[in-house]
Amino acid sequence: MPKVLGLVNLHNTPELGALTENRTFASLSFLGRYSFIDIPLSNFANSNINQTAILIRDHIRSIIRHMDNSQAYTNNTKFGYDFLLYNEKYANNPFYNTDINNIIANEWLFKEHDYKYVILAPSHILYKLDFSKVLEQHQKLNSSITVVYTPIKDGKTSFIGGDIFDIDKFGLLKGISKNNGVENEVNASLETYVINMDKLVDIIEFAQETSAFFTIRDVIKYVCSTLRIDTYKYEGKVRRLRSIEDYLNVQLDFLKIKGNSYETNSWPIYTKTHDTPPARYLKNSAVTNSFVCNGATIDGEINSSIICRDVKVGKGSKITNSIIMSGVEIGENVVMDHVIVDKYAKIIHKKELFGTKEQPLYVKQGDSI
């Protein structure tokens, strides 16, 4: 494989209110054991792309804490690297804090390494994709830019607010617009691009000459009617998260998967290792259709929920359709449904907590209830 840099682009990640007040979306807990950034990084690693970088928009500390020494995400520790790219100059200026300006601020990476291709992928759109196949098509067609999309048949209710592609009969991109829920059958963008390194330089120069606020996506939209941009159709399962409801419901949907796990032996999800003991199930525990992580102590009933590391659930408590993050303590006889409890919170005095699928109840990090 030619020299490829995998870029995880966090400049378009969603804000989920208090849930992302002190962390970026990419570092949020996913299925208890992982974080969302683990998905694109694992896609890169499983595609034999061993040099990756993360374009960080904000909350860099949460990414540093999760990445640790980064060795978990490379399957070749001699040649594999993970770089954290952050634009300190514009960190507090949302208009200038773009992916293009981040790349400009960290141009040393591209000067020191002779990359031929750059692959950009998001953390808030979940899919399992072998990038070597995208790159194979990209090379076969002698493309300079390839954008990845998925055809969907429920565009009136899903991918709302996301980009949709206008693609001609030759598979070329002719336009980008927002999905306003008008049509069901649309080509939804996965915000994933394969770009030749020399073309990325052209994109950056074009943005500097046109608008200092332009993103890579903006440039592609601006030039797609005049420049040849190829498309790659992805037909696997895709999940896109843009709200706190998505954060709960998308993860709960994984509990319904029977014999078709997102993670397989041939396509593992890599993540930071935590040395914690196995979960403990006490005599009053009853767990069904749930993910329970190491270090948890369960003495209540858990159904269709995700229980993260080091959670304590007291006797007589009943938890359904909920996500309980690391270090939470839930006392005795607490009943909750459709609740997201952030790290280190304590649910002791309030015995009934109820949200809905459309509007989950959120308990802030460290709060006592």
BAKOLLUM-314661 format. One record per residue (C-alpha): z, y, x. Coordinates in steps of 0.001 Angstrom, whole numbers, padded with zeros to 6 digits, always signed. Each point is the difference from the previous one (the first is absolute). Layout:
N
ZYX ...
//
This chain:
369
+000000+000000+000000 -000825+003503+001317 +002849+002376+000687 +001391+001020-003381 +002905+002255-000936 +001728-000699-003295 +001426+003180-001520 +002553-000117-002826 -000485+003333-001746 +003202+001289-001622 -001364+003450-000821 -000844-000980-003573 +003092-002014-000829 +001681+000825-003334 +003239+001869-000518 +002431-001897-002242 +002638+002656-000553 +003476-000844+001254 -001245-003412+001146 -002054+001642+002768 +002241+003010+000560 +001216-001284+003377 -002701-002517+000855 -003736-000411-000168 -001492-002330-002587 -001245-002300+002765 +003553-000830+001103 +001235-000847-003509 +001260-003518-000573 -002676-002415-001254 +001070-003351-001507 +003378+000369+001673 -001032-001229+003408 -002876+002300+000922 -001085+003638-000090 -003333+001160-001395 -001311+000911+003437 +000260-003673+000954 -002998-000805-002231 -002717+002019+001796 +001525-000763+003407 -000077-003724-000817 -003587+000277-001227 -000898+001495+003376 +001909-002642+001948 -001482-002864-002021 -003464+001493+000605 +000646-000130+003789 +000268+003774+000265 +002801+000347+002519 -000051+003738+000605 +001230+001977-002978 +001393+003447-000689 +001803+001626-002903 -000966+003485-001131 +003385+001257-001179 +000140+002929-002415 +003776+000388-000349 +003362-001778+000273 -000862-001408+003401 +003559-001256+000520 -000335-002603-002760 -003169-001359+001626 +001617-000127+003457 +002987-001906-001390 -002188-002564-001683 -002497-000460+002831 +002709-000542+002641 -001861-001173+003167 -003176-000804-002015 -000390-003443+001580 +000177-001706-003420 -003410+001403-000939 -002146-001164+002916 -001134-003556+000551 -000855+000848+003618 +003004+001692+001574 -001834+000580+003279 -002877+002001-001454 +001471+000980-003357 +001395+003460-000653 +001295+001987-002961 -000096+003787+000354 +001864+002462-002198 -002091+003140-000461 +001774+003082-001342 -001079+003628-000170 +003167+001975+000721 -001853+003312-000111 -000898-000346-003679 +002724-002383-001176 +001391+002601-002420 -003321+001425-001125 -001517-002240-002708 -003401+001692+000106 -000532-000470+003743 +001841-003319+000195 -003136-002138-000416 -001214-003236+001548 -002699+001881+001901 +002437+002507+001498 +002303-002895+000887 -002816-001690+001919 -000824+003280+001755 +003650+000431+001005 -000012-003525+001455 -003443+000002+001578 +001505-001474+003187 -000032-003423-001655 -003753+000096-000525 -000684+001408+003466 +002086-002642+001755 -001540-002921-001916 -003696-000645-000388 -000033-000937-003679 -003340-000743-001600 +001225-000243-003590 +002913+001359-002003 +001204-001679-003206 +002190+002078-002306 +002153-001638-002684 +002736+001276-002360 +003473-001398-000670 +000161+000667-003775 -002993-002186-000907 +000830-003670+000503 -002690-002521+000811 -000608-002921+002360 -003201+000708+001936 -001489-001460+003167 -001334+003126+001690 -002182-002066+002314 -002244-000717-002995 -000283+003704-000807 -000773+000718+003635 -002595-002779+000046 -001879+001626-002891 +000456+003428+001589 -001674-001207+003206 -002707-001993-001776 -001116+003060-001983 +000351+002241+003056 +002305+002221-002060 +001807+003070+001229 +002439+000073-002937 +000936-002805-002403 +002352+000603-002936 +001787-002838-001800 +000233-000198-003791 +000865-002467-002731 -001779-000233-003357 +002483+000131-002873 -000419-000497-003745 +003111+001825-001197 -000627+003470+001388 +001346+001643-003162 +003489-001212+000849 +000082-000812+003732 -000753+001975+003167 +000502+003174-002040 -000241+003022+002305 -001525-002068+002780 -003470+000395+001465 -002961-001788-001557 -003355-000423+001700 -003514+000663-001220 -002057-002700+001756 -003774-000327-000176 -001997-003242-000274 -000201-000248+003790 +003789+000024+000371 +000132+003545+001348 +002717+002460-000946 -001390+002940-001972 +003099+001668-001366 +003798-000047-000290 +001929+001112-003071 +003448-000417-001503 +000653-002736-002515 +001050+001790-003180 +000038-003156-002096 -003323+000630-001720 -001705-003320+000810 +001274-003535+000471 -002587-001247+002502 +000285+002112+003148 -000115-000492+003762 +003501+000830+001208 +000485+001249+003542 +002459-001890+002182 +000269+003096+002233 -001118-002261+002823 -002711+001069+002435 -001740-001458+003055 -001339+002822+002170 -001828-000038+003320 +001965+001938+002578 -002846+002427+000667 -000338+000616-003745 +003749+000668-000268 -000476+002689+002649 -002773+001473-002167 +002280-000086-003051 +002732+001851+001870 -002427+002621+001263 -001450+000451-003492 +003475+000491-001432 +000895+002560+002655 -003152+001969-000785 +000311-000320-003803 +003670-000047-000991 +003212-000449+001966 +001446-001581-003154 -002614-002783-000193 +001048-003641+000208 -002189-002916+001042 -000466-000819-003670 -001035+003610-000710 -002687-000110+002684 -001362-003330-001239 -000184+001385-003541 -001685+003169+001260 -002741-001750+001993 -000577-003268-001901 -002954+001362-001967 -001897+000833+003198 +001363-002488+002557 -000463-003763-000137 +003388-001525-000816 +000117-003738-000676 +002432-001741-002326 +001864-003316+000204 +000999-001747-003224 +003433-001615-000021 +000573-002431-002858 +003557-001136+000662 +003173+001053-001772 +000921+003673+000450 +003144+001864-000973 +000286+003778+000230 +003351+001803-000134 +000368+003680-000893 +003260+000251-001976 +003540-001309-000242 -001106-002158-002949 -002643-001562+002247 +002627-000572+002675 +002017-002150-002404 -002698-001656-002074 -002422-000920+002800 +002756-001779+001886 +001254-001793-003116 -003567-001209-000592 +000210-001935+003276 +002761-002098-001562 -002533-001322-002516 -002327-001388+002669 +000018-003802-000014 -001399-001721+003079 -001979+003054+001066 +002353+001953+002216 -001188+003208+001651 +001291-001455+003256 -001468-003306+001207 +000289-002001+003199 -003465+001175+001019 +000684+003615-000974 +003657+000829+000744 +001686+003327-000628 +001598+001229+003216 +003145+002087-000107 +003083+001054+001909 +002443-002877+000463 +003576+000303-001259 +002588-002434+001309 +001950-000672-003190 +001568-003179-001438 -001544-001810-002972 +000753+001170-003527 +003219-001375-001514 +000068-001259-003590 +003535-000232-001374 +001160-002236-002864 -000858+002493-002765 -003503+000751+001284 -003210-000760-001897 -003323+001202+001415 -003416-000404-001636 -003452+001382+000874 +001335+002370+002653 -000251+000877+003689 +003410-000051+001701 +000169+001041+003657 +002229-001086+002868 +003526+001311+000107 +000357+000357-003776 +003061-001356-001793 -000631-000924-003642 +002726-000831-002528 -001871+001161-003116 -003249-000633-001852 -003320+001207+001452 -003270-000256-001923 -003452+001375+000898 +001422+002340+002631 -000191+000772+003704 +003263-000047+001932 -000179+001430+003528 +002118-000710+003059 +003796+000189-000034 +000290+000602-003752 +003192-001097-001775 -000143-000928-003694 +003345-000574-001692 +001150-002597-002504 -001337+000384-003536 -002715+002491+000921 -003499-000459-001425 -003029+001570+001700 -003519-000210-001441 -003320+001678+000860 +001615+002042+002754 -000231+000770+003711 +003266+000165+001927 -000410+001377+003516 +001940-000874+003151 +003752+000455+000237 +000592+000559-003731 +003242-001157-001564 -000021-000955-003674 +003401-000660-001514 +001039-002423-002711 -001453-000127-003529 -002781+002507+000672 -003113-000387-002159 -003237+001662+001098 -003656-000188-000934 -003007+001845+001512 +002160+001752+002589 -000764+000984+003605 +003165+000306+002090 -000493+001664+003381 +001755-000993+003228 +003787-000055+000338 +000671+001034-003609 +002981-001449-001859 -000120-000958-003685 +003653-000518-000867 +001189+002078-002956 -003130+000317-002155 -000543-003396-001574 -003341+000481-001772 -003116+001417+001653 -003325-000161-001830 -003455+001344+000701 -003396-001034-001303 -003242-001269+001471 -001548+003420-000576 +003047+001935+001235 +002260-001931+002369 +003525+001241+000629 +000484+001060+003623 +003371+000086+001796 -000073+002143+003130 +000770-001215+003491 +003739-000104+000701 +001078+001019-003519 +003052-001508-001665 -000390-000730-003700 
//
